[in-house]
Amino acid sequence: MSRILVTGGTGFVGHHVVRRLAQEGFPVRVLARPASPLQLLRGVAAEIVRGDLTDPESLRAAVTGCTAVFHVAADYRLWARHPQELYRSNVEGTERLLQAARQAGVAKVVYTSTVGTLDFSRNGRPAQESDVAQPESLAGPYKHSKFLAEQVALRYAQEGFPVTIVNPSAPVGEGDRKPTETGKMILDFLNRKMPAYIDTGLNLVDVRDVAEGHLLAFRNGRPGERYILGGHNLSFREILETLGRIARLSPPSWRMPYAVALGAGVLDSWLAGLLGRAPRIPLEGIRMARHTMYVSSEKAQRELGYRISPLEPALERAIRWFEQNGYVRHRGAATQP
């Protein structure tokens, strides 16, 4: 059976993709940075090769002998002291990897983008694949670099190289080790660090659905097409109420006006610059909350056979994993049996 390379296979979404491919019996090779921990891949039959998206030679070695590539790796930070690092990994790294894959004769690439490249300015209507954001409207280097990386992937597809793009929304579930911004939201709730909330909305998806969507895109996706891998559109208040039911904790009752949250983000970013630390209130995250980030996965459901699972089991698995791995410090946080 054909060997498949997965970049970012030691991370949250990536390790679920690796596990799903291994379940199907595919020989899997994982490109991991030298310092990346491997605990999420414990028990998975996968070949580990060390390398980096900024190292062209390691990429050429990684794709050798592979007939397919899942490019899941990305530098995902809403704040960086040196924003150019995100562009080197996300944009230039994608270019290097796709160039190496094409030269190696890889037959199919699935590139993991993000719904952050979509236009959410029409509040209330879920964004679709055709709602492409204007690059100047994207807040922060992460979303902007992912937009440019997506354009690289589309260019390769237009040149005849078979690249299919998936755009996950906000995945939740076990193994969010860094954690992601969505994971931080869950942890802030569990650790009682969320005195208020913003009136916005998100699309949350079971990370296992996202992994399954990658496999479906590999099997059924058309080159040059984008597929949103989303789940459930919920207001922030609804998300907190759901977490409260699962963890048996009361959600915050004060709704913070957007202008107040934005002002707090600006002040915290200014202080962070003076103190040389990451901001506790990422300004990019506040700006993202200006519009509800609702999406539609109808295209993926229609063309790929993508299915959306109930959300609560994924949130339960996320909470349990955070608790078992020492992320939850508050004694009152407890999941239902």
Solvent accessible surface area in square Angstrom, and as a share of the most:
residue,aa,sasa,rsa
1,M,159,0.71
2,S,53,0.34
3,R,78,0.28
4,I,0,0.00
5,L,0,0.00
6,V,0,0.00
7,T,1,0.00
8,G,20,0.19
9,G,0,0.00
10,T,8,0.05
11,G,20,0.20
12,F,17,0.07
13,V,24,0.14
14,G,1,0.01
15,H,7,0.03
16,H,14,0.06
17,V,2,0.01
18,V,0,0.00
19,R,82,0.30
20,R,52,0.19
21,L,1,0.01
22,A,32,0.25
23,Q,135,0.60
24,E,61,0.27
25,G,48,0.46
26,F,30,0.12
27,P,43,0.27
28,V,2,0.01
29,R,29,0.11
30,V,0,0.00
31,L,10,0.05
32,A,3,0.02
33,R,131,0.48
34,P,99,0.62
35,A,99,0.76
36,S,11,0.07
37,P,52,0.33
38,L,65,0.32
39,Q,83,0.37
40,L,14,0.07
41,L,12,0.06
42,R,176,0.64
43,G,84,0.81
44,V,25,0.14
45,A,91,0.71
46,A,26,0.20
47,E,69,0.31
48,I,59,0.30
49,V,35,0.20
50,R,109,0.40
51,G,7,0.07
52,D,36,0.19
53,L,15,0.07
54,T,59,0.34
55,D,59,0.31
56,P,56,0.35
57,E,106,0.47
58,S,16,0.11
59,L,0,0.00
60,R,110,0.40
61,A,64,0.49
62,A,2,0.01
63,V,1,0.01
64,T,86,0.50
65,G,62,0.60
66,C,5,0.03
67,T,57,0.33
68,A,3,0.02
69,V,1,0.00
70,F,1,0.00
71,H,1,0.01
72,V,16,0.09
73,A,21,0.16
74,A,41,0.32
75,D,30,0.16
76,Y,86,0.33
77,R,84,0.30
78,L,17,0.09
79,W,85,0.30
80,A,9,0.07
81,R,131,0.48
82,H,90,0.40
83,P,57,0.36
84,Q,92,0.41
85,E,56,0.25
86,L,0,0.00
87,Y,59,0.22
88,R,102,0.37
89,S,23,0.15
90,N,4,0.02
91,V,26,0.15
92,E,76,0.34
93,G,0,0.00
94,T,1,0.01
95,E,54,0.24
96,R,62,0.23
97,L,0,0.00
98,L,0,0.00
99,Q,86,0.38
100,A,6,0.05
101,A,0,0.00
102,R,99,0.36
103,Q,128,0.57
104,A,50,0.38
105,G,59,0.57
106,V,6,0.03
107,A,66,0.51
108,K,27,0.11
109,V,0,0.00
110,V,1,0.00
111,Y,2,0.01
112,T,11,0.06
113,S,6,0.04
114,T,18,0.10
115,V,9,0.05
116,G,3,0.03
117,T,0,0.00
118,L,4,0.02
119,D,52,0.27
120,F,20,0.08
121,S,62,0.40
122,R,158,0.58
123,N,90,0.46
124,G,60,0.58
125,R,92,0.34
126,P,46,0.29
127,A,2,0.02
128,Q,77,0.34
129,E,20,0.09
130,S,91,0.59
131,D,21,0.11
132,V,64,0.37
133,A,4,0.03
134,Q,113,0.50
135,P,43,0.27
136,E,142,0.64
137,S,78,0.50
138,L,20,0.10
139,A,22,0.17
140,G,29,0.27
141,P,30,0.19
142,Y,20,0.08
143,K,18,0.08
144,H,50,0.22
145,S,0,0.00
146,K,4,0.02
147,F,15,0.06
148,L,60,0.30
149,A,0,0.00
150,E,0,0.00
151,Q,69,0.31
152,V,14,0.08
153,A,0,0.00
154,L,30,0.15
155,R,96,0.35
156,Y,3,0.01
157,A,16,0.12
158,Q,150,0.66
159,E,98,0.44
160,G,64,0.62
161,F,14,0.06
162,P,33,0.21
163,V,0,0.00
164,T,0,0.00
165,I,1,0.00
166,V,0,0.00
167,N,0,0.00
168,P,8,0.05
169,S,14,0.09
170,A,18,0.14
171,P,18,0.11
172,V,4,0.02
173,G,2,0.01
174,E,32,0.14
175,G,1,0.01
176,D,5,0.02
177,R,44,0.16
178,K,137,0.58
179,P,19,0.12
180,T,25,0.14
181,E,46,0.20
182,T,16,0.09
183,G,2,0.02
184,K,89,0.38
185,M,21,0.09
186,I,1,0.01
187,L,18,0.09
188,D,53,0.28
189,F,1,0.00
190,L,0,0.00
191,N,18,0.09
192,R,94,0.34
193,K,117,0.49
194,M,30,0.14
195,P,111,0.69
196,A,11,0.09
197,Y,24,0.09
198,I,23,0.12
199,D,92,0.47
200,T,11,0.07
201,G,0,0.00
202,L,41,0.20
203,N,5,0.03
204,L,0,0.00
205,V,0,0.00
206,D,9,0.05
207,V,0,0.00
208,R,123,0.45
209,D,14,0.07
210,V,0,0.00
211,A,3,0.02
212,E,56,0.25
213,G,0,0.00
214,H,0,0.00
215,L,2,0.01
216,L,26,0.13
217,A,0,0.00
218,F,44,0.18
219,R,125,0.46
220,N,75,0.38
221,G,8,0.08
222,R,118,0.43
223,P,77,0.49
224,G,27,0.26
225,E,44,0.20
226,R,20,0.07
227,Y,0,0.00
228,I,0,0.00
229,L,0,0.00
230,G,0,0.00
231,G,13,0.13
232,H,57,0.26
233,N,57,0.29
234,L,38,0.19
235,S,29,0.19
236,F,26,0.11
237,R,73,0.27
238,E,80,0.36
239,I,0,0.00
240,L,0,0.00
241,E,66,0.30
242,T,12,0.07
243,L,0,0.00
244,G,8,0.07
245,R,134,0.49
246,I,3,0.01
247,A,0,0.00
248,R,143,0.52
249,L,26,0.13
250,S,81,0.52
251,P,34,0.21
252,P,16,0.10
253,S,99,0.64
254,W,133,0.47
255,R,138,0.51
256,M,42,0.19
257,P,72,0.45
258,Y,66,0.25
259,A,77,0.60
260,V,75,0.43
261,A,2,0.02
262,L,54,0.27
263,G,40,0.38
264,A,34,0.26
265,G,0,0.00
266,V,76,0.43
267,L,101,0.50
268,D,14,0.07
269,S,33,0.21
270,W,152,0.53
271,L,66,0.33
272,A,1,0.01
273,G,61,0.58
274,L,117,0.58
275,L,125,0.62
276,G,35,0.34
277,R,50,0.18
278,A,58,0.45
279,P,11,0.07
280,R,181,0.66
281,I,63,0.32
282,P,35,0.22
283,L,32,0.16
284,E,9,0.04
285,G,24,0.23
286,I,18,0.09
287,R,118,0.43
288,M,47,0.21
289,A,17,0.13
290,R,159,0.58
291,H,54,0.24
292,T,34,0.19
293,M,19,0.09
294,Y,42,0.16
295,V,5,0.03
296,S,18,0.12
297,S,8,0.05
298,E,108,0.49
299,K,31,0.13
300,A,0,0.00
301,Q,75,0.33
302,R,166,0.61
303,E,54,0.24
304,L,3,0.02
305,G,44,0.42
306,Y,5,0.02
307,R,204,0.74
308,I,58,0.30
309,S,40,0.26
310,P,93,0.59
311,L,15,0.07
312,E,65,0.29
313,P,61,0.38
314,A,0,0.00
315,L,0,0.00
316,E,59,0.26
317,R,30,0.11
318,A,1,0.01
319,I,0,0.00
320,R,102,0.37
321,W,42,0.15
322,F,2,0.01
323,E,53,0.24
324,Q,132,0.59
325,N,77,0.39
326,G,61,0.59
327,Y,55,0.21
328,V,25,0.14
329,R,157,0.57
330,H,77,0.35
331,R,239,0.87
332,G,37,0.36
333,A,12,0.10
334,A,45,0.35
335,T,33,0.19
336,Q,89,0.40
337,P,161,1.01
